[in-house]
Amino acid sequence: MKKSFFLLFPLFGFALSSCDYLNGFLSSLAGDFFPTSSESSVSSSSSSLEESSEIEISSSSLSYVEGEMASVSIHFLELGNQYTGDCIYIKAGENDILIDAGSRKGSAATIAAYLQDGTRGGDYVSDGKLEYVIATHAHQDHIAGFVGNQKGETRDGIMYQFKVDNLIDFSYYDTGSKVFDNTKVTYEEADGLTQIYEDYLDARNFLIASGTNWKTAGQLFEEGTTVFPLGPGVELDLLYNFFYDHTSADVKELEPGFSKSGFSNQNDCSVSVLLRQGSRSFLFTGDSEEYAEHSLVKYNDLPEVDLFKCGHHGSYTASGEELLSVIKPKSVVACCCAGNDEYASDPKHSFPAQEAIDRIAEYTDDFYVTTLGSWDDGSHYEPMNGNVVFAYDRSGALAKSFSHNDLKLKDTAWFKENRECPDPWKEETA
């Protein structure tokens, strides 16, 4: 049994759905958050911080008929600069979903242009509304495009340009030495953290004032609202992460051998979701590293996945064997600027790192990368695969498309010059 760390969250202009242990009190306050969502169960023996509870994650009960499902397309976006960042757009039936919006404030213009451009064969966000936005964690390379730039009275951030029905974000800004509760941190408290986090809070408050429903992943798990239907045979499942309702100070409760000093600053707070279309599954884990990946495996009934958004841009600290051995991905896409020194002091640890490649190679060679950088010239960038799209029609048939080329990572000149080919890929080539 693990110690409960549940918090009694305040109301922010909308009513909380009732939790098991708050029934009777909050039920009188009315209101369902995300009314299109179904609920999965999270059992708690008590709301007391001193008493114990056990998280129980219910498996999805998705029902579908092959050939009659909603179509799904998953877009991994290039972000228009030499910096690594995540931005994944998903069209699921009539729903528009955006997971993160890195890498710099200037990326907002690139992202908005993509979402509003119907010339690519789809009517992306034709109504100017995103049904779901997910901000996985507080790092710049995941939230800067939500904020965007301001010119006079005009702000071009995604959170200012688009109407957003539902916003899901992270529970904590956890530095390891200090912890800020993202449900109630004030602008003044955020001062001294990072400017981009302060700016994100402003953008979030703008959305809330405009009518957006907002909850953290931790709040949604307290309610039991973790499954979001998106059309026939399609749903988005919020996966449980220990760091939705625990901080780095509690890490030994996840596993006795883990240490607070090993906690990955912000990354392990990442919101993780599983998109399902019929029997197909697609996994997005933000920048989750060892501790969060362990939590995902420990507390969730993870399936083998058709597509995996490479953890932490292909860092050697993510996409670990514990997770990969369970999900056994058929395809992998890394959102990064391959080979540059932005987050690495050693070329072999530039994204995607040799260690991550070696682990992934045991399961698939269907590995793509959005952007190519340069170790010697930090300002250089060009497409590797460019915008990568995996589109599944109503029968689940897959069509891949790329704005630049369709080369697998192992077949690119950069890979041949900068990485060692893993044995499984050598065997396939032979």
N, C-alpha and C positions, 0 to 999 in steps of 0.2 A: 504493500500500500504506500502511496506517496502523499506527502503532506499537501493539503489544499492551499492554494494561494488565490482563491477567488476574491474579487473585489466587488463592492457594491457601487456600481457606476452611477454617476449623476445623470440627470436628463439634460439634453442639449436641444431644446426646442422641438423634440419629438418624443413620443412615448415608447418606452421599452416594452417588448413583448414579455410575457410572464416566463420566469424560470421556474424549475421545479420547486426550489426552496423559497421562492418569493411569491408563490401562488397565494392569492388572497389579498396581498398587499398591492402588487403591481397590476393585477388583473383589473382593478378598479380604475386604473389610469388609461385603459383602452390602448388601441393602436397596435398594428402589426408592422414590424419593420420588414421591408422587402416582401410585399404581399404576394408576389409571384412565387415565393419560395415554399418548398415543403420542409418538414423538419426531420432531423435525425436525432437520436437520443444521446444525451450525455447524462449519466447518472451521478448524482452527488448525494452523499449521506448527510451533509450539513453545510450551511453557509459559514460556519465558524472558521476563522483562520487557524484555530488551535486543533480542530478535529480533522480527521483524515477522510479522503474520498478517493475513488478510483475512476479514472476516465475510461469510458467504454465507447468505442467508436462503432457505430452501426454501419454495416455495409449498405451500399446503395441498392435500392430495389427498382432500378431502372427497367421499365418494360418498353418493348419496341417490336416493330415488324420490319424485317429487312426489306429495303426498297421503298419504305414509306416513312423514313426518318427525315428530319430536317437536315439540310446540307450544312457543312461546316468548312470554313476556310481559316487557316492560321497563318498570319503574316509576321515574319520577323523583319523588322525595318532597319535599313541603314539610316544613320542619323545626321548625315551631312557634315561631318567634321572628323578630325583625327583622334577623337576621344572615344573610348569604349563606353557603352551604355546599353541598357535593355529597353526595348519597346516592342511589345507584341500586341498586334491587333487581331481580334477574333470576330468573325461573322458567323453566328450560330442561329440558323433560322432567320427570324426578324430582329435578333438581338445583336447589338454592337458592344463589344467588350474591349477594354484597353487595360493591359497589364504593364504598368510602369511607363515612364516617358523621359528616359535619359536623353542625352548624356550631358548636355549643357543647355542653358536657357535658350540659346539659338536653335536648338533642335525642335522647339515648338513649331516653328514655321515649316520645317521639313515634315514633321508628323502631320500637321494640319493639312498640308497640301496633299499628302498621300490619302488621308481619310476622306477628303472632299473631292478627290479626282475620280470621276466615274469612267474615265477612258480606259481603265485597266480591265474592263469586262465585268465590273461589279458596281452596284449602286451603293458604295461605301458611305455610311452615315449621311444618307441623302436628306434626312430630316433634321440634321444638326444636333442629334441627341445620342449620347452613349448610355445604354441601359445599365452597364456596370463598369466601374473603374476600380482597379486594384493598385494600390501603392504598396509594394512589398516591404520596403524599409526606407530609412531616412537618408541614405547616401545620395549624393548629387547625381551620380550616373544612373539613378533610377527615378528621380523626382524632378529634375531641373526643367524638363519640358512641360511639366504641369504648371510651373510658375511662369516661364517665358520671360520676355523683355517688356519693358514699359516705355512707350514713346508718348510724352504728353499725358493725356488722359486714356490712351489706348494701351491695353495689355493683351499680348498675343498668346499667353500660356493656354494650354489645353483646357485647364479648369476655368478659364475666362471666356474662351471661344465657344465651347460646347455646353449644351445643357447636359447634366448628369443626373440620372435617376437615383443611382445607388453607388456610394463610395465605401469601399472596404480598405482599411489600412492596418498598420502594425500596432501592437499594444504598447510597446515601450521604445523610448530612445535610451538605450542601455550602453553606456560607455565602458562598463566594467567597473569603474570607480564610482560613477554616479548613475542613477536611474531616474528617468523622467517618465511619468505615466502619460502616454499619448492621448488618453481620453480627457485629461483635464489640465494639461500643461498650458500655462499662459504665455503670451508673447514675452512678458518680462522674464519669466523663468527660463525661456528658451534663449534669452540673450546670453551670449558667451558659448553657446554650443556651436552651431554653424549658421551662417547667414542663409543658406539654402533651406534649412529646416525652419527658420523663422519665416522665410518667404512662403514656404509650403503651408504653414499654419494660416497665413493671411489668405492664401488661395483657397484653402479648405473652408475657412470661415465665410468666404465669398460664396462658395457653393451652398453651404448650409443655409445662409441667408436667402439664397435663391430657390430653396425648396428641396435640395438634395437630401436624401436619407443617408446618414453616415453612421457607421459602427466600426469598431476595431474587430479584428478576428477573434480576440478574446471575448468580447461582448457577445458576438454571435454564437460562440460555443457555450457560453453561459446560458443563453436562451435555448440552445438546441436548434438554431436556424443555420444549417450548414449545407443544405442541398438546394440548388437553384435551377428549376426546370427552364429550358431554353427553347423548347419545341419538341415535336414528336421524336422520342428516342434519344434526346440530347439533354444533358444536364451538366452543371458545374458544381463540383463537390469541393468544399473547403476542407482541407486536410488539417488534422490536429498537429500542432507543434508545441512542445513543452514550454516554449518561450512566448506563447500567447498569454499564459497566466502565471508564469514564473520568471524570475530575473536571473542574472548570472550568479547572484549570491546563492541560488538554490540548485546549482548545477549538479552537486553531488546527489541530489534526490533523483536526478535523471539516471545517473550511473555513479556508483561510489568512486570509481577510478577517475572521473572527470574532475578537472580543477578549474577554478575561476580564472586563473591566469591563461588557460587555454581557450576561454570563451572568445569567439570572434566578434569584435566590435561591430554591432548593428547587424552583421550578416546573418547570424543565427536567429535573429528576430524575424526573419523573412516570412511573409505570408506565402503559403504554398497551396496550389489548387490542382485538381484533376478534372480535366474536361473529358466527358464521355459521349461518344456517339455509337449507340448500339453496343457491339462487342469491342469497339475500338476505344483506346484510352490515350490521353495526351497529358504529360506531366510538366508543371511549371513550378520551380522551387526557389525563384529569386536568386539570392546569393547564399543560400544555405550551405554551411560547411559541415564538418564532422559531427558536431553535437546535434544540430538541427536535423541532419540526415539520419542520424541514429534515432532521434525522436520520431521521425516520419515512419521509419521501419517498425519501431517498437509499438506505436499506438494506432497505426492505420493498416487496414487490409489492402495493401497495394497490389494492383494487378501488373502483369507484364504490359509494357506500353508500346504503342506504335510510334510515338514521337516523344522525345525528351528535350526540353530546353536546357542545354548544357549548363550545369550548375556553376554559378559565379564566373560566367564568361569563359569557362574552360580552365579555371585556375587549378593548380596542382593540389589545392586544399579542398576541393569539392569533387563531385561526381565520384564518390568513393565506392570501393568494392562492396561495402555493406548494402548500400542502396542499389547499385547496379545489378548485384546478384539477384535481387528481388524483381526489379522492374524489367530487366533484360531488354533494353530499348532496341527497336528495329531501325530507327532513324534518330539522329541527333543534330541539332543546330546550335552553334555558338554565336551569340551576339557579342562581337568584340572587334577590335582593330588589331588584327593578328600581327604579332612580331614587334610591336613598339614597346617602349620602355616606360609607359605611363604608370603601370603598377608592378614593375619588376626591376630588380637590380641585377638579375642574371638573365641573359637571352633565353636560356632553356625554360625559364619560368614566365616568359612573356606568354600572353594568351594566344592560342590554346597550348597549355603546358604539356611537355612530354609525358609526365606522369598520368595526366588525365587522358591523353590520347591512348597510352598503353592500356589503361583499364577499360576504356570504351571499346577498343579494338577487339576485346574478347567476345563482344556481343554483336558488333556491326561495323561495317566500313561505310555505311551510308551517313556520312558526317559532312556537314556544310558550315561555312563561316561567312558572315555578312561582309566584313570589310578587311582590307589589307593595309597594314601600316609599314613602318620602317624603323628598325632599331637605331640606325645612324641619323635619320632625319625625322625628328619627332613631329614635324608639321605635315609630313606626307601621309596621304590616305587615298585609296582608290577602292573600287569594289573588288571583292573576291568572288563571292556568289551574288553580292548585292542584296536586294530585297528577296527573301526566300518565302515562297508560299506553298503550303501543303493544303490542297483543297479536296474535300471528300464529298461526293454527291449524295443523293438521297439513298442510294444503295450501299454507300460506304466505299465506292471505288475512288482510288487516289489519283490525283493529277498534281505533279510538282511543276512549279515555274520559278524562274530566276530572272532578275532584271539584268544580270550581267552574263553569267555562264553557269552551266550545270555540272562543273567539275566537282567530283568528290575531293575532300581535303587531301587524301593520299595521292591524288593525281595532279595537284597544283605544283607549280615551280617552287613556291615558297616552302611547302612541306619538304620537298626533295632536297632543298638546300639547307633547311634549318632544323629538321627533325629526323630521328631514326625511325625507320619503318618497323612497326611491331610485327612479330612473327606471324600472327593470324592474317595480317594483310599481305605479308610476303607469300604465304601459302595460297591465298586467293589469287594473287597475281600469277603465281606459277601454274 
